[in-house]
Amino acid sequence: MQHMYPMTLHCKRLCRQDQIIPLGDPVPFIDIIIFAVIAVLLVLRLRSVLGQRTGYDEQPPRDGQPDTASADVISIDAGRRSDAGDGHGLAALKKADRQFSETEFLNGAAGAFEMILSAYADGDLAKLKRLLSYDLLQSFTQSIQQRSSDGEVLSISLDELRDLRILDAKVFDNIASVTVEYQSTQTRTLTDGDGNAIEDEDTGTRDLIDIWTFERDLTLDDPNWKLAETETPDGE
């Protein structure tokens, strides 16, 4: 028997074979509920098969390269020390920092001495920021800015570093500090904005003794020491 109206696709699948729903008639309420349930099931099925992208999906390593994000994680046992005991002297420092070497430290302190003197004379704050503690950097910055405001130019030449030795070492509240004495010969010149030499007790070639204290936070992975304090012996 031929129907008066063609049957829609959904009705062919869901309706009884002898039920006829013309294209212009409203869809029964029960059909709407059934369609909604089927739509929800289809969406859940697709999500389970395809998964979701959140915008933070990790990308697989390329060309066989390891995952550097996990490789950069360093455990406490691998280098960090947050439980260093307080103490005085090199023995206490070596107990808190088992990798500390006097020879390597003094070699680094010798290089830092010349770099800091040169950066201070040149007014290189970017370099000083990497070498000085925060408080000492503020002091150096004020001195450099004052010199620049006065139109003065400073030059420091390290003619000879005759000797350097460790005077003291200690650990307090996970901060290691080492005090070093430098004996050197330096030539310092200071000129004004017109290039005229300014002579005072700090200029010229002199034999000097400087006492510098370096610090390092033992809870950090950074092995570099920063200059935290400078002084001269009494009477210098």
C-alpha positions as CSV (number, residue, x, y, z in Angstrom):
1,M,0.0,0.0,0.0
2,Q,1.5,3.4,-0.9
3,H,1.4,6.1,1.9
4,M,0.0,9.5,1.2
5,Y,3.0,11.2,2.7
6,P,6.7,10.2,2.4
7,M,8.1,9.1,5.8
8,T,11.0,10.9,7.3
9,L,14.3,9.1,8.0
10,H,14.0,9.1,11.8
11,C,10.5,7.8,11.6
12,K,11.6,4.9,9.4
13,R,14.1,3.9,12.1
14,L,12.1,4.6,15.2
15,C,8.4,4.4,14.4
16,R,6.4,1.2,14.0
17,Q,6.1,0.1,10.4
18,D,2.4,1.0,10.2
19,Q,2.8,4.5,11.8
20,I,2.7,7.4,9.4
21,I,3.9,10.9,10.5
22,P,3.5,13.5,7.8
23,L,6.3,16.1,7.3
24,G,4.3,19.0,8.5
25,D,2.9,17.5,11.7
26,P,4.5,18.3,15.1
27,V,6.7,15.5,16.5
28,P,5.3,13.7,19.5
29,F,6.9,14.6,22.8
30,I,8.1,11.1,23.5
31,D,10.1,11.2,20.2
32,I,11.9,14.4,21.4
33,I,13.0,12.6,24.6
34,I,14.2,9.6,22.7
35,F,16.2,11.8,20.2
36,A,17.8,13.7,23.1
37,V,18.9,10.4,24.8
38,I,20.4,9.1,21.6
39,A,22.2,12.4,21.0
40,V,23.7,12.3,24.5
41,L,24.8,8.7,24.1
42,L,26.5,9.6,20.8
43,V,28.4,12.5,22.3
44,L,29.6,10.3,25.2
45,R,30.6,7.6,22.8
46,L,32.6,10.1,20.7
47,R,34.3,11.6,23.7
48,S,35.4,8.1,25.0
49,V,36.8,7.2,21.6
50,L,38.5,10.5,20.6
51,G,39.3,11.9,24.0
52,Q,39.5,15.6,24.9
53,R,42.0,18.3,24.3
54,T,42.4,20.8,27.0
55,G,45.0,23.1,25.3
56,Y,47.8,21.8,27.6
57,D,48.4,18.4,26.1
58,E,52.0,17.3,26.3
59,Q,53.7,16.7,23.0
60,P,55.7,13.5,22.6
61,P,59.5,13.9,22.3
62,R,60.7,14.5,18.8
63,D,63.5,12.6,17.0
64,G,64.1,10.4,20.0
65,Q,64.9,13.3,22.3
66,P,64.2,12.7,26.0
67,D,61.5,14.7,27.9
68,T,63.6,17.6,29.2
69,A,60.8,18.7,31.5
70,S,61.2,15.7,33.7
71,A,65.0,15.5,33.2
72,D,65.4,19.0,34.7
73,V,63.9,17.9,38.0
74,I,66.6,17.4,40.7
75,S,65.8,15.7,43.9
76,I,67.0,16.8,47.3
77,D,69.4,13.9,47.5
78,A,70.9,14.8,44.1
79,G,72.3,18.2,45.3
80,R,69.8,20.3,47.3
81,R,70.5,20.6,51.0
82,S,67.9,22.2,53.2
83,D,69.0,20.7,56.5
84,A,72.6,21.9,56.7
85,G,73.6,22.3,60.3
86,D,75.0,25.6,61.6
87,G,78.7,25.7,62.4
88,H,82.0,27.6,62.2
89,G,85.1,26.8,60.2
90,L,85.9,24.9,57.0
91,A,85.0,21.6,58.6
92,A,81.4,22.8,59.3
93,L,81.2,24.1,55.7
94,K,82.5,20.8,54.2
95,K,80.0,18.9,56.3
96,A,77.1,21.1,55.0
97,D,78.4,21.2,51.4
98,R,80.2,17.9,50.6
99,Q,81.3,19.2,47.2
100,F,83.1,22.2,48.6
101,S,86.8,22.5,47.5
102,E,89.1,25.1,48.8
103,T,91.2,25.1,45.7
104,E,88.3,25.5,43.3
105,F,86.8,28.2,45.6
106,L,90.0,30.2,45.7
107,N,90.4,30.0,41.9
108,G,86.8,31.3,41.5
109,A,87.4,34.0,44.1
110,A,90.5,35.2,42.2
111,G,88.5,35.5,39.0
112,A,85.6,37.2,40.8
113,F,88.0,39.8,42.3
114,E,89.2,41.1,39.0
115,M,85.7,40.9,37.3
116,I,84.0,42.8,40.2
117,L,86.7,45.5,40.2
118,S,86.4,46.0,36.5
119,A,82.6,46.0,36.4
120,Y,82.5,48.5,39.3
121,A,84.9,50.9,37.4
122,D,83.0,50.5,34.2
123,G,79.6,50.9,35.9
124,D,78.4,47.5,34.5
125,L,75.4,46.9,36.7
126,A,74.2,43.9,34.6
127,K,77.4,42.1,35.4
128,L,77.5,43.2,39.1
129,K,73.9,41.9,39.5
130,R,75.1,38.4,38.8
131,L,78.1,38.7,41.2
132,L,76.8,40.6,44.2
133,S,74.2,40.1,46.9
134,Y,71.1,42.3,46.8
135,D,72.2,44.7,49.6
136,L,75.8,45.1,48.3
137,L,74.4,45.7,44.8
138,Q,72.4,48.6,46.1
139,S,75.5,50.1,47.7
140,F,77.5,49.7,44.5
141,T,74.7,51.1,42.4
142,Q,74.5,54.3,44.5
143,S,78.2,54.9,44.2
144,I,78.2,54.3,40.4
145,Q,75.2,56.6,40.0
146,Q,76.8,59.3,42.1
147,R,80.0,59.1,40.1
148,S,78.1,59.3,36.8
149,S,76.2,62.3,38.1
150,D,79.4,64.1,39.0
151,G,80.8,63.3,35.5
152,E,83.7,61.3,36.9
153,V,85.3,58.4,35.2
154,L,87.1,55.6,37.2
155,S,89.7,53.2,36.0
156,I,91.0,50.3,38.0
157,S,93.9,48.1,36.9
158,L,94.7,45.0,38.8
159,D,98.5,45.0,38.4
160,E,99.2,41.9,40.6
161,L,97.3,39.6,42.8
162,R,100.0,38.5,45.2
163,D,98.1,36.3,47.6
164,L,94.6,35.3,48.7
165,R,93.6,33.1,51.5
166,I,90.5,32.0,53.4
167,L,90.2,33.7,56.7
168,D,86.9,32.3,58.0
169,A,84.0,30.1,57.0
170,K,80.6,29.4,58.6
171,V,77.1,28.1,58.0
172,F,74.1,29.7,59.5
173,D,70.5,29.1,58.6
174,N,71.5,27.2,55.4
175,I,73.6,30.2,54.3
176,A,77.3,29.4,53.8
177,S,79.8,32.3,54.0
178,V,83.5,32.4,53.3
179,T,85.7,35.4,54.1
180,V,88.7,35.8,51.8
181,E,91.7,38.2,52.2
182,Y,93.2,39.6,49.0
183,Q,96.7,41.1,48.8
184,S,97.1,43.0,45.5
185,T,98.7,45.9,43.7
186,Q,96.2,48.1,42.0
187,T,96.4,51.3,39.9
188,R,93.4,53.6,40.1
189,T,92.7,56.8,38.2
190,L,89.8,59.1,38.5
191,T,89.1,61.9,36.0
192,D,86.4,64.6,35.8
193,G,84.2,65.5,32.9
194,D,87.0,67.4,31.2
195,G,89.4,64.5,31.5
196,N,91.4,66.1,34.2
197,A,92.9,63.7,36.8
198,I,91.4,63.9,40.3
199,E,94.0,62.9,42.9
200,D,93.1,61.6,46.3
201,E,94.1,58.9,48.8
202,D,92.4,56.2,46.7
203,T,94.1,57.0,43.3
204,G,97.6,56.0,42.0
205,T,99.4,52.7,42.3
206,R,99.0,51.1,45.8
207,D,99.5,47.8,47.6
208,L,96.1,47.0,49.1
209,I,94.5,44.4,51.3
210,D,90.8,43.7,50.7
211,I,88.6,41.4,52.8
212,W,85.6,40.1,51.0
213,T,82.9,37.8,52.2
214,F,81.1,35.5,49.8
215,E,77.7,33.8,50.5
216,R,75.7,30.9,49.0
217,D,72.3,29.6,49.8
218,L,72.8,25.8,50.3
219,T,69.1,25.1,49.7
220,L,69.5,26.2,46.0
221,D,71.0,24.2,43.1
222,D,72.9,27.3,42.0
223,P,76.6,26.6,42.8
224,N,77.7,30.2,42.4
225,W,78.8,32.3,45.3
226,K,77.9,36.0,45.5
227,L,79.9,38.8,47.2
228,A,78.0,40.0,50.2
229,E,80.4,42.2,52.1
230,T,83.7,44.2,51.5
231,E,86.0,45.7,54.1
232,T,89.6,46.7,54.7
233,P,91.8,45.9,57.7
234,D,91.9,48.5,60.5
235,G,94.5,51.2,59.7
236,E,94.2,50.7,55.9
